[in-house]
Amino acid sequence: MVLSINVAVLLAVIIIVRLRRRTEARKRSDEQLTVVIVLVFGVLVAPTAFGQGVADVVGQLADGITESGR
């Protein structure tokens, strides 16, 4: 039996676990590690179809906000 783990899914689980902790107990280095993990997750997800869909939605939202400000 071969077990394969998608790295993006593993990082998503780690992010959820880290963000569920109380914010008062975090150190600066702990917050920096969380940011690095989130950035790596973003790089892994960006080239996928899901990542492209999220980028399109965020782009449309940004365009809508820009247009409403004019």
PDB file of N, H, CA, C and O in Angstrom:
ATOM      1  N   MET A   1       0.846  -1.181   0.000  1.00  0.00           N
ATOM      2  CA  MET A   1       0.000   0.000   0.000  1.00  0.00           C
ATOM      3  C   MET A   1       0.890   1.241   0.000  1.00  0.00           C
ATOM      4  O   MET A   1       1.804   1.366   0.815  1.00  0.00           O
ATOM      5  N   VAL A   2       0.609   2.146  -0.917  1.00  0.00           N
ATOM      6  H   VAL A   2      -0.134   2.045  -1.579  1.00  0.00           H
ATOM      7  CA  VAL A   2       1.386   3.373  -1.027  1.00  0.00           C
ATOM      8  C   VAL A   2       0.531   4.526  -0.516  1.00  0.00           C
ATOM      9  O   VAL A   2      -0.617   4.700  -0.925  1.00  0.00           O
ATOM     10  N   LEU A   3       1.112   5.304   0.382  1.00  0.00           N
ATOM     11  H   LEU A   3       2.044   5.162   0.714  1.00  0.00           H
ATOM     12  CA  LEU A   3       0.410   6.456   0.940  1.00  0.00           C
ATOM     13  C   LEU A   3       1.053   7.715   0.378  1.00  0.00           C
ATOM     14  O   LEU A   3       2.253   7.935   0.541  1.00  0.00           O
ATOM     15  N   SER A   4       0.257   8.530  -0.276  1.00  0.00           N
ATOM     16  H   SER A   4      -0.718   8.352  -0.409  1.00  0.00           H
ATOM     17  CA  SER A   4       0.793   9.785  -0.790  1.00  0.00           C
ATOM     18  C   SER A   4       0.029  10.939  -0.139  1.00  0.00           C
ATOM     19  O   SER A   4      -1.188  10.886   0.041  1.00  0.00           O
ATOM     20  N   ILE A   5       0.779  11.970   0.202  1.00  0.00           N
ATOM     21  H   ILE A   5       1.767  12.012   0.056  1.00  0.00           H
ATOM     22  CA  ILE A   5       0.192  13.141   0.846  1.00  0.00           C
ATOM     23  C   ILE A   5       0.475  14.351  -0.035  1.00  0.00           C
ATOM     24  O   ILE A   5       1.622  14.603  -0.405  1.00  0.00           O
ATOM     25  N   ASN A   6      -0.549  15.077  -0.361  1.00  0.00           N
ATOM     26  H   ASN A   6      -1.480  14.872  -0.060  1.00  0.00           H
ATOM     27  CA  ASN A   6      -0.380  16.308  -1.111  1.00  0.00           C
ATOM     28  C   ASN A   6       0.203  17.354  -0.152  1.00  0.00           C
ATOM     29  O   ASN A   6      -0.362  17.605   0.912  1.00  0.00           O
ATOM     30  N   VAL A   7       1.318  17.954  -0.527  1.00  0.00           N
ATOM     31  H   VAL A   7       1.777  17.750  -1.392  1.00  0.00           H
ATOM     32  CA  VAL A   7       1.993  18.914   0.342  1.00  0.00           C
ATOM     33  C   VAL A   7       1.100  20.119   0.628  1.00  0.00           C
ATOM     34  O   VAL A   7       1.116  20.646   1.741  1.00  0.00           O
ATOM     35  N   ALA A   8       0.331  20.557  -0.346  1.00  0.00           N
ATOM     36  H   ALA A   8       0.318  20.130  -1.250  1.00  0.00           H
ATOM     37  CA  ALA A   8      -0.555  21.700  -0.140  1.00  0.00           C
ATOM     38  C   ALA A   8      -1.620  21.380   0.902  1.00  0.00           C
ATOM     39  O   ALA A   8      -1.948  22.226   1.733  1.00  0.00           O
ATOM     40  N   VAL A   9      -2.161  20.167   0.864  1.00  0.00           N
ATOM     41  H   VAL A   9      -1.894  19.479   0.189  1.00  0.00           H
ATOM     42  CA  VAL A   9      -3.166  19.772   1.856  1.00  0.00           C
ATOM     43  C   VAL A   9      -2.540  19.697   3.237  1.00  0.00           C
ATOM     44  O   VAL A   9      -3.144  20.138   4.215  1.00  0.00           O
ATOM     45  N   LEU A  10      -1.341  19.146   3.327  1.00  0.00           N
ATOM     46  H   LEU A  10      -0.852  18.788   2.532  1.00  0.00           H
ATOM     47  CA  LEU A  10      -0.643  19.074   4.605  1.00  0.00           C
ATOM     48  C   LEU A  10      -0.392  20.472   5.171  1.00  0.00           C
ATOM     49  O   LEU A  10      -0.603  20.705   6.361  1.00  0.00           O
ATOM     50  N   LEU A  11       0.058  21.401   4.327  1.00  0.00           N
ATOM     51  H   LEU A  11       0.229  21.212   3.360  1.00  0.00           H
ATOM     52  CA  LEU A  11       0.279  22.777   4.795  1.00  0.00           C
ATOM     53  C   LEU A  11      -1.030  23.440   5.205  1.00  0.00           C
ATOM     54  O   LEU A  11      -1.049  24.212   6.164  1.00  0.00           O
ATOM     55  N   ALA A  12      -2.120  23.157   4.506  1.00  0.00           N
ATOM     56  H   ALA A  12      -2.104  22.530   3.727  1.00  0.00           H
ATOM     57  CA  ALA A  12      -3.415  23.722   4.883  1.00  0.00           C
ATOM     58  C   ALA A  12      -3.818  23.251   6.274  1.00  0.00           C
ATOM     59  O   ALA A  12      -4.330  24.041   7.069  1.00  0.00           O
ATOM     60  N   VAL A  13      -3.598  21.989   6.575  1.00  0.00           N
ATOM     61  H   VAL A  13      -3.183  21.348   5.930  1.00  0.00           H
ATOM     62  CA  VAL A  13      -3.913  21.468   7.912  1.00  0.00           C
ATOM     63  C   VAL A  13      -3.030  22.131   8.961  1.00  0.00           C
ATOM     64  O   VAL A  13      -3.514  22.503  10.030  1.00  0.00           O
ATOM     65  N   ILE A  14      -1.746  22.282   8.670  1.00  0.00           N
ATOM     66  H   ILE A  14      -1.353  21.980   7.802  1.00  0.00           H
ATOM     67  CA  ILE A  14      -0.834  22.940   9.610  1.00  0.00           C
ATOM     68  C   ILE A  14      -1.262  24.381   9.852  1.00  0.00           C
ATOM     69  O   ILE A  14      -1.226  24.849  10.990  1.00  0.00           O
ATOM     70  N   ILE A  15      -1.665  25.090   8.809  1.00  0.00           N
ATOM     71  H   ILE A  15      -1.694  24.710   7.885  1.00  0.00           H
ATOM     72  CA  ILE A  15      -2.106  26.483   8.952  1.00  0.00           C
ATOM     73  C   ILE A  15      -3.333  26.558   9.838  1.00  0.00           C
ATOM     74  O   ILE A  15      -3.411  27.414  10.720  1.00  0.00           O
ATOM     75  N   ILE A  16      -4.291  25.676   9.617  1.00  0.00           N
ATOM     76  H   ILE A  16      -4.228  24.981   8.900  1.00  0.00           H
ATOM     77  CA  ILE A  16      -5.520  25.690  10.426  1.00  0.00           C
ATOM     78  C   ILE A  16      -5.197  25.429  11.895  1.00  0.00           C
ATOM     79  O   ILE A  16      -5.725  26.101  12.781  1.00  0.00           O
ATOM     80  N   VAL A  17      -4.333  24.456  12.150  1.00  0.00           N
ATOM     81  H   VAL A  17      -3.904  23.909  11.431  1.00  0.00           H
ATOM     82  CA  VAL A  17      -3.968  24.136  13.539  1.00  0.00           C
ATOM     83  C   VAL A  17      -3.253  25.316  14.186  1.00  0.00           C
ATOM     84  O   VAL A  17      -3.532  25.655  15.336  1.00  0.00           O
ATOM     85  N   ARG A  18      -2.333  25.944  13.457  1.00  0.00           N
ATOM     86  H   ARG A  18      -2.106  25.669  12.523  1.00  0.00           H
ATOM     87  CA  ARG A  18      -1.583  27.070  14.023  1.00  0.00           C
ATOM     88  C   ARG A  18      -2.469  28.284  14.273  1.00  0.00           C
ATOM     89  O   ARG A  18      -2.275  28.988  15.264  1.00  0.00           O
ATOM     90  N   LEU A  19      -3.429  28.542  13.405  1.00  0.00           N
ATOM     91  H   LEU A  19      -3.587  27.970  12.600  1.00  0.00           H
ATOM     92  CA  LEU A  19      -4.276  29.722  13.561  1.00  0.00           C
ATOM     93  C   LEU A  19      -5.370  29.534  14.608  1.00  0.00           C
ATOM     94  O   LEU A  19      -5.952  30.519  15.063  1.00  0.00           O
ATOM     95  N   ARG A  20      -5.660  28.308  14.996  1.00  0.00           N
ATOM     96  H   ARG A  20      -5.188  27.508  14.626  1.00  0.00           H
ATOM     97  CA  ARG A  20      -6.683  28.068  16.009  1.00  0.00           C
ATOM     98  C   ARG A  20      -6.173  28.331  17.421  1.00  0.00           C
ATOM     99  O   ARG A  20      -6.963  28.424  18.361  1.00  0.00           O
ATOM    100  N   ARG A  21      -4.856  28.451  17.572  1.00  0.00           N
ATOM    101  H   ARG A  21      -4.215  28.376  16.808  1.00  0.00           H
ATOM    102  CA  ARG A  21      -4.301  28.716  18.901  1.00  0.00           C
ATOM    103  C   ARG A  21      -4.609  30.143  19.329  1.00  0.00           C
ATOM    104  O   ARG A  21      -4.912  30.999  18.499  1.00  0.00           O
ATOM    105  N   ARG A  22      -4.529  30.390  20.628  1.00  0.00           N
ATOM    106  H   ARG A  22      -4.283  29.694  21.303  1.00  0.00           H
ATOM    107  CA  ARG A  22      -4.793  31.729  21.158  1.00  0.00           C
ATOM    108  C   ARG A  22      -3.721  32.703  20.690  1.00  0.00           C
ATOM    109  O   ARG A  22      -2.536  32.372  20.668  1.00  0.00           O
ATOM    110  N   THR A  23      -4.144  33.903  20.317  1.00  0.00           N
ATOM    111  H   THR A  23      -5.107  34.172  20.334  1.00  0.00           H
ATOM    112  CA  THR A  23      -3.194  34.884  19.786  1.00  0.00           C
ATOM    113  C   THR A  23      -2.314  35.481  20.876  1.00  0.00           C
ATOM    114  O   THR A  23      -1.206  35.929  20.581  1.00  0.00           O
ATOM    115  N   GLU A  24      -2.767  35.502  22.118  1.00  0.00           N
ATOM    116  H   GLU A  24      -3.667  35.139  22.358  1.00  0.00           H
ATOM    117  CA  GLU A  24      -1.962  36.104  23.183  1.00  0.00           C
ATOM    118  C   GLU A  24      -0.702  35.302  23.467  1.00  0.00           C
ATOM    119  O   GLU A  24       0.279  35.852  23.966  1.00  0.00           O
ATOM    120  N   ALA A  25      -0.715  34.013  23.159  1.00  0.00           N
ATOM    121  H   ALA A  25      -1.512  33.566  22.754  1.00  0.00           H
ATOM    122  CA  ALA A  25       0.414  33.157  23.492  1.00  0.00           C
ATOM    123  C   ALA A  25       1.473  33.118  22.396  1.00  0.00           C
ATOM    124  O   ALA A  25       2.478  32.425  22.553  1.00  0.00           O
ATOM    125  N   ARG A  26       1.286  33.825  21.315  1.00  0.00           N
ATOM    126  H   ARG A  26       0.470  34.388  21.188  1.00  0.00           H
ATOM    127  CA  ARG A  26       2.225  33.743  20.196  1.00  0.00           C
ATOM    128  C   ARG A  26       3.410  34.669  20.377  1.00  0.00           C
ATOM    129  O   ARG A  26       3.285  35.791  20.869  1.00  0.00           O
ATOM    130  N   LYS A  27       4.553  34.172  19.969  1.00  0.00           N
ATOM    131  H   LYS A  27       4.654  33.261  19.570  1.00  0.00           H
ATOM    132  CA  LYS A  27       5.758  34.989  19.951  1.00  0.00           C
ATOM    133  C   LYS A  27       5.922  35.553  18.551  1.00  0.00           C
ATOM    134  O   LYS A  27       5.248  35.124  17.614  1.00  0.00           O
ATOM    135  N   ARG A  28       6.818  36.514  18.415  1.00  0.00           N
ATOM    136  H   ARG A  28       7.366  36.862  19.175  1.00  0.00           H
ATOM    137  CA  ARG A  28       7.067  37.113  17.099  1.00  0.00           C
ATOM    138  C   ARG A  28       7.604  36.066  16.117  1.00  0.00           C
ATOM    139  O   ARG A  28       7.189  36.032  14.959  1.00  0.00           O
ATOM    140  N   SER A  29       8.510  35.228  16.569  1.00  0.00           N
ATOM    141  H   SER A  29       8.848  35.255  17.510  1.00  0.00           H
ATOM    142  CA  SER A  29       9.063  34.196  15.683  1.00  0.00           C
ATOM    143  C   SER A  29       7.980  33.193  15.273  1.00  0.00           C
ATOM    144  O   SER A  29       8.011  32.679  14.155  1.00  0.00           O
ATOM    145  N   ASP A  30       7.038  32.914  16.152  1.00  0.00           N
ATOM    146  H   ASP A  30       7.013  33.332  17.061  1.00  0.00           H
ATOM    147  CA  ASP A  30       5.934  32.012  15.844  1.00  0.00           C
ATOM    148  C   ASP A  30       5.045  32.610  14.755  1.00  0.00           C
ATOM    149  O   ASP A  30       4.603  31.900  13.852  1.00  0.00           O
ATOM    150  N   GLU A  31       4.788  33.895  14.840  1.00  0.00           N
ATOM    151  H   GLU A  31       5.147  34.471  15.574  1.00  0.00           H
ATOM    152  CA  GLU A  31       3.988  34.568  13.820  1.00  0.00           C
ATOM    153  C   GLU A  31       4.727  34.600  12.475  1.00  0.00           C
ATOM    154  O   GLU A  31       4.108  34.424  11.425  1.00  0.00           O
ATOM    155  N   GLN A  32       6.030  34.819  12.504  1.00  0.00           N
ATOM    156  H   GLN A  32       6.533  34.962  13.356  1.00  0.00           H
ATOM    157  CA  GLN A  32       6.815  34.834  11.279  1.00  0.00           C
ATOM    158  C   GLN A  32       6.815  33.460  10.609  1.00  0.00           C
ATOM    159  O   GLN A  32       6.743  33.371   9.384  1.00  0.00           O
ATOM    160  N   LEU A  33       6.894  32.396  11.398  1.00  0.00           N
ATOM    161  H   LEU A  33       6.953  32.469  12.393  1.00  0.00           H
ATOM    162  CA  LEU A  33       6.842  31.048  10.847  1.00  0.00           C
ATOM    163  C   LEU A  33       5.487  30.788  10.192  1.00  0.00           C
ATOM    164  O   LEU A  33       5.414  30.157   9.137  1.00  0.00           O
ATOM    165  N   THR A  34       4.418  31.272  10.817  1.00  0.00           N
ATOM    166  H   THR A  34       4.477  31.784  11.674  1.00  0.00           H
ATOM    167  CA  THR A  34       3.087  31.114  10.230  1.00  0.00           C
ATOM    168  C   THR A  34       3.003  31.835   8.891  1.00  0.00           C
ATOM    169  O   THR A  34       2.428  31.304   7.941  1.00  0.00           O
ATOM    170  N   VAL A  35       3.559  33.019   8.803  1.00  0.00           N
ATOM    171  H   VAL A  35       4.027  33.450   9.575  1.00  0.00           H
ATOM    172  CA  VAL A  35       3.554  33.777   7.551  1.00  0.00           C
ATOM    173  C   VAL A  35       4.326  33.028   6.468  1.00  0.00           C
ATOM    174  O   VAL A  35       3.873  32.960   5.325  1.00  0.00           O
ATOM    175  N   VAL A  36       5.466  32.474   6.805  1.00  0.00           N
ATOM    176  H   VAL A  36       5.834  32.529   7.733  1.00  0.00           H
ATOM    177  CA  VAL A  36       6.260  31.719   5.837  1.00  0.00           C
ATOM    178  C   VAL A  36       5.484  30.494   5.349  1.00  0.00           C
ATOM    179  O   VAL A  36       5.482  30.196   4.155  1.00  0.00           O
ATOM    180  N   ILE A  37       4.831  29.792   6.261  1.00  0.00           N
ATOM    181  H   ILE A  37       4.833  30.035   7.231  1.00  0.00           H
ATOM    182  CA  ILE A  37       4.049  28.612   5.884  1.00  0.00           C
ATOM    183  C   ILE A  37       2.911  29.010   4.948  1.00  0.00           C
ATOM    184  O   ILE A  37       2.643  28.313   3.969  1.00  0.00           O
ATOM    185  N   VAL A  38       2.244  30.116   5.239  1.00  0.00           N
ATOM    186  H   VAL A  38       2.461  30.681   6.034  1.00  0.00           H
ATOM    187  CA  VAL A  38       1.143  30.575   4.388  1.00  0.00           C
ATOM    188  C   VAL A  38       1.664  30.970   3.011  1.00  0.00           C
ATOM    189  O   VAL A  38       1.014  30.679   2.006  1.00  0.00           O
ATOM    190  N   LEU A  39       2.815  31.622   2.941  1.00  0.00           N
ATOM    191  H   LEU A  39       3.343  31.857   3.757  1.00  0.00           H
ATOM    192  CA  LEU A  39       3.393  31.991   1.649  1.00  0.00           C
ATOM    193  C   LEU A  39       3.758  30.760   0.817  1.00  0.00           C
ATOM    194  O   LEU A  39       3.503  30.727  -0.386  1.00  0.00           O
ATOM    195  N   VAL A  40       4.344  29.765   1.446  1.00  0.00           N
ATOM    196  H   VAL A  40       4.551  29.792   2.424  1.00  0.00           H
ATOM    197  CA  VAL A  40       4.678  28.527   0.730  1.00  0.00           C
ATOM    198  C   VAL A  40       3.404  27.849   0.241  1.00  0.00           C
ATOM    199  O   VAL A  40       3.362  27.335  -0.877  1.00  0.00           O
ATOM    200  N   PHE A  41       2.368  27.848   1.073  1.00  0.00           N
ATOM    201  H   PHE A  41       2.402  28.266   1.981  1.00  0.00           H
ATOM    202  CA  PHE A  41       1.079  27.284   0.679  1.00  0.00           C
ATOM    203  C   PHE A  41       0.540  28.019  -0.545  1.00  0.00           C
ATOM    204  O   PHE A  41       0.043  27.387  -1.477  1.00  0.00           O
ATOM    205  N   GLY A  42       0.633  29.325  -0.549  1.00  0.00           N
ATOM    206  H   GLY A  42       1.036  29.838   0.209  1.00  0.00           H
ATOM    207  CA  GLY A  42       0.160  30.116  -1.689  1.00  0.00           C
ATOM    208  C   GLY A  42       0.917  29.802  -2.961  1.00  0.00           C
ATOM    209  O   GLY A  42       0.326  29.727  -4.038  1.00  0.00           O
ATOM    210  N   VAL A  43       2.230  29.616  -2.844  1.00  0.00           N
ATOM    211  H   VAL A  43       2.710  29.676  -1.969  1.00  0.00           H
ATOM    212  CA  VAL A  43       3.037  29.275  -4.021  1.00  0.00           C
ATOM    213  C   VAL A  43       2.653  27.895  -4.552  1.00  0.00           C
ATOM    214  O   VAL A  43       2.629  27.687  -5.765  1.00  0.00           O
ATOM    215  N   LEU A  44       2.356  26.960  -3.669  1.00  0.00           N
ATOM    216  H   LEU A  44       2.375  27.129  -2.683  1.00  0.00           H
ATOM    217  CA  LEU A  44       1.980  25.614  -4.097  1.00  0.00           C
ATOM    218  C   LEU A  44       0.589  25.572  -4.725  1.00  0.00           C
ATOM    219  O   LEU A  44       0.350  24.794  -5.648  1.00  0.00           O
ATOM    220  N   VAL A  45      -0.319  26.394  -4.235  1.00  0.00           N
ATOM    221  H   VAL A  45      -0.125  27.026  -3.484  1.00  0.00           H
ATOM    222  CA  VAL A  45      -1.702  26.356  -4.716  1.00  0.00           C
ATOM    223  C   VAL A  45      -1.888  27.218  -5.963  1.00  0.00           C
ATOM    224  O   VAL A  45      -2.773  26.936  -6.771  1.00  0.00           O
ATOM    225  N   ALA A  46      -1.085  28.251  -6.138  1.00  0.00           N
ATOM    226  H   ALA A  46      -0.367  28.481  -5.482  1.00  0.00           H
ATOM    227  CA  ALA A  46      -1.282  29.213  -7.230  1.00  0.00           C
ATOM    228  C   ALA A  46      -1.345  28.593  -8.625  1.00  0.00           C
ATOM    229  O   ALA A  46      -2.216  28.986  -9.400  1.00  0.00           O
ATOM    230  N   PRO A  47      -0.486  27.659  -8.990  1.00  0.00           N
ATOM    231  CA  PRO A  47      -0.553  27.134 -10.362  1.00  0.00           C
ATOM    232  C   PRO A  47      -1.693  26.139 -10.603  1.00  0.00           C
ATOM    233  O   PRO A  47      -1.908  25.728 -11.743  1.00  0.00           O
ATOM    234  N   THR A  48      -2.414  25.751  -9.575  1.00  0.00           N
ATOM    235  H   THR A  48      -2.239  26.085  -8.648  1.00  0.00           H
ATOM    236  CA  THR A  48      -3.503  24.788  -9.755  1.00  0.00           C
ATOM    237  C   THR A  48      -4.752  25.487 -10.275  1.00  0.00           C
ATOM    238  O   THR A  48      -4.830  26.716 -10.271  1.00  0.00           O
ATOM    239  N   ALA A  49      -5.717  24.710 -10.717  1.00  0.00           N
ATOM    240  H   ALA A  49      -5.653  23.712 -10.721  1.00  0.00           H
ATOM    241  CA  ALA A  49      -6.981  25.271 -11.203  1.00  0.00           C
ATOM    242  C   ALA A  49      -7.701  26.003 -10.075  1.00  0.00           C
ATOM    243  O   ALA A  49      -8.302  27.054 -10.297  1.00  0.00           O
ATOM    244  N   PHE A  50      -7.639  25.448  -8.863  1.00  0.00           N
ATOM    245  H   PHE A  50      -7.150  24.595  -8.683  1.00  0.00           H
ATOM    246  CA  PHE A  50      -8.260  26.105  -7.712  1.00  0.00           C
ATOM    247  C   PHE A  50      -7.609  27.462  -7.451  1.00  0.00           C
ATOM    248  O   PHE A  50      -8.299  28.454  -7.217  1.00  0.00           O
ATOM    249  N   GLY A  51      -6.280  27.497  -7.492  1.00  0.00           N
ATOM    250  H   GLY A  51      -5.719  26.691  -7.682  1.00  0.00           H
ATOM    251  CA  GLY A  51      -5.556  28.747  -7.267  1.00  0.00           C
ATOM    252  C   GLY A  51      -5.874  29.793  -8.324  1.00  0.00           C
ATOM    253  O   GLY A  51      -6.006  30.976  -8.008  1.00  0.00           O
ATOM    254  N   GLN A  52      -5.998  29.368  -9.574  1.00  0.00           N
ATOM    255  H   GLN A  52      -5.891  28.408  -9.831  1.00  0.00           H
ATOM    256  CA  GLN A  52      -6.346  30.301 -10.653  1.00  0.00           C
ATOM    257  C   GLN A  52      -7.767  30.835 -10.462  1.00  0.00           C
ATOM    258  O   GLN A  52      -8.030  32.009 -10.721  1.00  0.00           O
ATOM    259  N   GLY A  53      -8.675  29.978 -10.012  1.00  0.00           N
ATOM    260  H   GLY A  53      -8.461  29.024  -9.802  1.00  0.00           H
ATOM    261  CA  GLY A  53     -10.045  30.419  -9.745  1.00  0.00           C
ATOM    262  C   GLY A  53     -10.099  31.444  -8.628  1.00  0.00           C
ATOM    263  O   GLY A  53     -10.820  32.437  -8.723  1.00  0.00           O
ATOM    264  N   VAL A  54      -9.335  31.203  -7.567  1.00  0.00           N
ATOM    265  H   VAL A  54      -8.749  30.397  -7.491  1.00  0.00           H
ATOM    266  CA  VAL A  54      -9.282  32.162  -6.454  1.00  0.00           C
ATOM    267  C   VAL A  54      -8.692  33.482  -6.935  1.00  0.00           C
ATOM    268  O   VAL A  54      -9.193  34.548  -6.579  1.00  0.00           O
ATOM    269  N   ALA A  55      -7.635  33.423  -7.739  1.00  0.00           N
ATOM    270  H   ALA A  55      -7.227  32.557  -8.029  1.00  0.00           H
ATOM    271  CA  ALA A  55      -7.017  34.644  -8.265  1.00  0.00           C
ATOM    272  C   ALA A  55      -8.001  35.427  -9.133  1.00  0.00           C
ATOM    273  O   ALA A  55      -8.043  36.656  -9.063  1.00  0.00           O
ATOM    274  N   ASP A  56      -8.786  34.733  -9.945  1.00  0.00           N
ATOM    275  H   ASP A  56      -8.752  33.736 -10.001  1.00  0.00           H
ATOM    276  CA  ASP A  56      -9.788  35.402 -10.777  1.00  0.00           C
ATOM    277  C   ASP A  56     -10.858  36.088  -9.929  1.00  0.00           C
ATOM    278  O   ASP A  56     -11.244  37.224 -10.205  1.00  0.00           O
ATOM    279  N   VAL A  57     -11.330  35.396  -8.901  1.00  0.00           N
ATOM    280  H   VAL A  57     -11.016  34.473  -8.677  1.00  0.00           H
ATOM    281  CA  VAL A  57     -12.364  35.974  -8.030  1.00  0.00           C
ATOM    282  C   VAL A  57     -11.832  37.199  -7.299  1.00  0.00           C
ATOM    283  O   VAL A  57     -12.509  38.224  -7.217  1.00  0.00           O
ATOM    284  N   VAL A  58     -10.617  37.090  -6.769  1.00  0.00           N
ATOM    285  H   VAL A  58     -10.067  36.257  -6.836  1.00  0.00           H
ATOM    286  CA  VAL A  58     -10.020  38.225  -6.052  1.00  0.00           C
ATOM    287  C   VAL A  58      -9.786  39.388  -7.009  1.00  0.00           C
ATOM    288  O   VAL A  58     -10.002  40.544  -6.646  1.00  0.00           O
ATOM    289  N   GLY A  59      -9.345  39.088  -8.233  1.00  0.00           N
ATOM    290  H   GLY A  59      -9.170  38.149  -8.528  1.00  0.00           H
ATOM    291  CA  GLY A  59      -9.150  40.148  -9.231  1.00  0.00           C
ATOM    292  C   GLY A  59     -10.441  40.851  -9.586  1.00  0.00           C
ATOM    293  O   GLY A  59     -10.469  42.075  -9.710  1.00  0.00           O
ATOM    294  N   GLN A  60     -11.515  40.091  -9.753  1.00  0.00           N
ATOM    295  H   GLN A  60     -11.493  39.096  -9.653  1.00  0.00           H
ATOM    296  CA  GLN A  60     -12.823  40.692 -10.053  1.00  0.00           C
ATOM    297  C   GLN A  60     -13.312  41.533  -8.880  1.00  0.00           C
ATOM    298  O   GLN A  60     -13.892  42.601  -9.078  1.00  0.00           O
ATOM    299  N   LEU A  61     -13.082  41.060  -7.671  1.00  0.00           N
ATOM    300  H   LEU A  61     -12.611  40.192  -7.510  1.00  0.00           H
ATOM    301  CA  LEU A  61     -13.482  41.818  -6.478  1.00  0.00           C
ATOM    302  C   LEU A  61     -12.697  43.143  -6.403  1.00  0.00           C
ATOM    303  O   LEU A  61     -13.264  44.194  -6.104  1.00  0.00           O
ATOM    304  N   ALA A  62     -11.403  43.072  -6.676  1.00  0.00           N
ATOM    305  H   ALA A  62     -10.943  42.218  -6.918  1.00  0.00           H
ATOM    306  CA  ALA A  62     -10.589  44.285  -6.660  1.00  0.00           C
ATOM    307  C   ALA A  62     -11.023  45.258  -7.745  1.00  0.00           C
ATOM    308  O   ALA A  62     -11.064  46.466  -7.510  1.00  0.00           O
ATOM    309  N   ASP A  63     -11.348  44.751  -8.928  1.00  0.00           N
ATOM    310  H   ASP A  63     -11.315  43.769  -9.119  1.00  0.00           H
ATOM    311  CA  ASP A  63     -11.844  45.609 -10.004  1.00  0.00           C
ATOM    312  C   ASP A  63     -13.156  46.270  -9.618  1.00  0.00           C
ATOM    313  O   ASP A  63     -13.361  47.455  -9.883  1.00  0.00           O
ATOM    314  N   GLY A  64     -14.044  45.507  -8.994  1.00  0.00           N
ATOM    315  H   GLY A  64     -13.877  44.545  -8.779  1.00  0.00           H
ATOM    316  CA  GLY A  64     -15.321  46.056  -8.547  1.00  0.00           C
ATOM    317  C   GLY A  64     -15.148  47.157  -7.509  1.00  0.00           C
ATOM    318  O   GLY A  64     -15.843  48.172  -7.548  1.00  0.00           O
ATOM    319  N   ILE A  65     -14.216  46.947  -6.580  1.00  0.00           N
ATOM    320  H   ILE A  65     -13.651  46.122  -6.549  1.00  0.00           H
ATOM    321  CA  ILE A  65     -13.961  47.970  -5.558  1.00  0.00           C
ATOM    322  C   ILE A  65     -13.359  49.221  -6.211  1.00  0.00           C
ATOM    323  O   ILE A  65     -13.707  50.342  -5.842  1.00  0.00           O
ATOM    324  N   THR A  66     -12.462  49.028  -7.175  1.00  0.00           N
ATOM    325  H   THR A  66     -12.180  48.117  -7.476  1.00  0.00           H
ATOM    326  CA  THR A  66     -11.842  50.162  -7.863  1.00  0.00           C
ATOM    327  C   THR A  66     -12.886  50.954  -8.647  1.00  0.00           C
ATOM    328  O   THR A  66     -12.880  52.185  -8.622  1.00  0.00           O
ATOM    329  N   GLU A  67     -13.778  50.257  -9.339  1.00  0.00           N
ATOM    330  H   GLU A  67     -13.783  49.257  -9.360  1.00  0.00           H
ATOM    331  CA  GLU A  67     -14.823  50.922 -10.113  1.00  0.00           C
ATOM    332  C   GLU A  67     -15.813  51.666  -9.231  1.00  0.00           C
ATOM    333  O   GLU A  67     -16.290  52.739  -9.600  1.00  0.00           O
ATOM    334  N   SER A  68     -16.124  51.103  -8.065  1.00  0.00           N
ATOM    335  H   SER A  68     -15.736  50.231  -7.766  1.00  0.00           H
ATOM    336  CA  SER A  68     -17.091  51.755  -7.176  1.00  0.00           C
ATOM    337  C   SER A  68     -16.512  53.023  -6.555  1.00  0.00           C
ATOM    338  O   SER A  68     -17.262  53.904  -6.134  1.00  0.00           O
ATOM    339  N   GLY A  69     -15.183  53.123  -6.497  1.00  0.00           N
ATOM    340  H   GLY A  69     -14.574  52.408  -6.839  1.00  0.00           H
ATOM    341  CA  GLY A  69     -14.537  54.301  -5.920  1.00  0.00           C
ATOM    342  C   GLY A  69     -14.448  55.485  -6.878  1.00  0.00           C
ATOM    343  O   GLY A  69     -14.086  56.590  -6.472  1.00  0.00           O
ATOM    344  N   ARG A  70     -14.778  55.255  -8.145  1.00  0.00           N
ATOM    345  H   ARG A  70     -15.072  54.358  -8.474  1.00  0.00           H
ATOM    346  CA  ARG A  70     -14.659  56.329  -9.137  1.00  0.00           C
ATOM    347  C   ARG A  70     -15.896  57.168  -9.214  1.00  0.00           C
ATOM    348  O   ARG A  70     -15.954  58.112 -10.002  1.00  0.00           O
TER     349      ARG A  70
END
